[in-house]
């Protein structure tokens, strides 16, 4: 089976609110043009298209079909979609290339979180019979997770502030002096509401070498899922991330892009992946800087790939999550070859 590499990456501006419709076309058209200009490819060169988004977030059925307008009506395309973060769309596209069905693929994800009440929308992913009717919002669930870790002595509020300080440039003492937003979380512990989109071009390694000087080769990719029942798992750990990591070779990783929408979740993920102090974590700022739903995980993979393209990393790990309290996790290893 052919090896697969990332040959191009582009993302839309991550902003608090965007005008236009919820189908993502306004965000996608510019970044499609950007990634084609970057790689020298055109629509005719893409063998498979795969997207990640949510009709629940858009507020209407088949919003992902409307987003295909960004691609254009001609030539006909081979297209698929996943109702979750586009990192899982990348997994599907990776399989298409590995199986020899296509040589190139374009993966994209988009989300306009500002169009609704995100904290309530995300309650719809919980148990529809006994949990969703209570409407526990995503930030409160993360607060419960953070509190469990605090009481178990796994981290302190200072540890959370240190994670936030790395991205904000603010002093830890200053951050700890701010009021709680959802005890024990403060606003700097929580990813901002973000509208955004991202796109990645995958290809065989041979084709990637024609496009970029240092392809980011996907040497491993695994995803696992934990129970959606919050009381059925230890929320202070991420067993699915741990299981994915065990199936991969993480020796020599020098950079990590972690999809952690809350500061304490970065601590959980670093432990689950066994990342030491020598690993640079989230040089892009991660989800705490911008968390566009359904493209933030894909962006973590793209951001890691870009640093390999630039020669800033030789081996990187990228992580994406979906579901409440790190329920589903995908881990990708990228290497320069």
C-alpha angles and dihedrals in degrees: 000000000000122000115245128221139184109245102173144015135184135165137194120243108281105231138163094242138004132197123234133051129326096246094090097234094124091054097041104049095065095046093046087056090046096052092046091051090047095051102030090235129127135205089268090061095059115096098186136017123201129176140189124209141117131250087202091059092046091048096229140074121265095009087150089063090054088052089061085074085079089065096049135236097269138089099028113248140209103235141175138172141206123204094227141051112332090240084083089050086055089054090054092048091047089056091050091057095041090054090053095242094123138009098214137028137183119213124191139172133187141177136177101201093170092069094078144005100293096191090057095041091056090055086072090073091064128089102303094212107045108011112031092056087063090055097218104184124228095248093052091050089051088049090056089050092050092048092052090055093047093051091047090053093240093127140356133224086255090058089054092048091051090057090051093044092058090061101035100040090226126134117265093229090052091052093049089053093063120098125261118264098187106000120277091015124081124198093265088057091061129074113243125248102264139184112207151122139212137197133198130188116213126191142156112286091248092056092042091058088062090054107039133022095227110030116201101233117207102227095171140008128177136164131192136177134219128205115290087218103099094205093051097069140046103260092197089069136047105222093176092055090047091051092048091049092052089058092054137067106243097164111126096018108156100176135037131192106196125190097221113153090185130045095237090052090062088057091050092049095047089055094044091052094042094235115176130210091267093066116095108228124207101340086173091061093254126222092323088068095044130353111185106182115247095008103054092083092047088048090056089059091045094048091051091048093051091056090053089049089053094047093246093120136028098192126017138175122214125194134196130186137195133179130034122323096355094310099155122032136184123192124194128188118207127190138183112238 
